[in-house]
Amino acid sequence: MGLNYGDLFQDWEIALAKGIVSQFQAAHPWLRTFEFEDLFQECLSHWELKRSRFRPERDASIKTYMRTVVNNKLRSLLRRELSDKRRIQHLTVSLDAPLDEEGTTLGDIIPSDIPPISETLDVASIISRLTPLQKDICQLLAEDVPVSQIAEMLSKPRRTIRQEIDRIRRVFLQQGFDR
């Protein structure tokens, strides 16, 4: 169901917002959890708030300004979504909690001869040594995000991202993780 915006937005603003949201959603699978219309509405609302700040004397077109505003809003939503995903990863499940009607637990399923991760490598300890930026980069790399997209999402140059990846590798190597 499409909404009628009356005189609130011009046709080019609606078309531009739709195009930006479509491209961003295609490039960033994490935003596919949002409905297109929801993202589109969110971006138009944000544009409505920011549009009055456009200054033509700065030698940029209003379309360029709108692209910047909408892309920044989408990046902000993406960062929030990734933050929520990380938060979920920290939830724990008891080995004694039943998984089905028969009462099967994780403790029943996990073989007892597997050494705990803490005995082989304390990954949490290694990750705790990373900066917040490095932790974000690790998360995105684990989700197979290319370096160029990581740089765009985090608003950092690709060179900076690559340097941080090298630093991350050194931290892991220093802690005995050589794979």
C-alpha positions, 0 to 999 in steps of 0.5 A: 500500500503506497502512501500519498505524501501530498505536497510534503515531498517532490517526486524526485525526492521520493524516487531518490529515497527509494533508489538509495534504500533499494541499493543499500538494502541489496548491498547490506543483507542485515537490513533485509530484516527491515521491510522496504517500506519501513526503511523508506519511511524512516529515511523520508522522515529523517530527510524531512528533518534535515532538508532545511539544513541544505546550504546551496552556497556550499557548491553541492546540489540538493540531490547530493545533500539528500543522498548524504543524509539518507545514506548516513541514516541507513548507516546509522540503522545498520550500525544499530542492527549490528549492535543488536546482533552482537548483544544477542550473541552474548546471551547464554543457554543452560546445558540443562535447558530442555530443547524439545518435548522429550527433555533432550538438553544441550548437555545430552547432545554435546559429546563429553570428550570435546575439550572446552574452548577455554582449554584450547584457546581463550578467544574471549580473552583475545577479543577483550584486548581489541579496540571497539573498532577492531571488535566491529571489524571482526564481527563484520569479517565473520559475517563475510562483509568485504573490506570495502563495505566495512570501510563504508559502513564504519565511515573509515578509509579502506587503508585504515580498515586493512591496518586494523585487520593487520593489528587484529592478526598480530593480537591473535598471533601474540596469544597463540592463535596462528590459524 
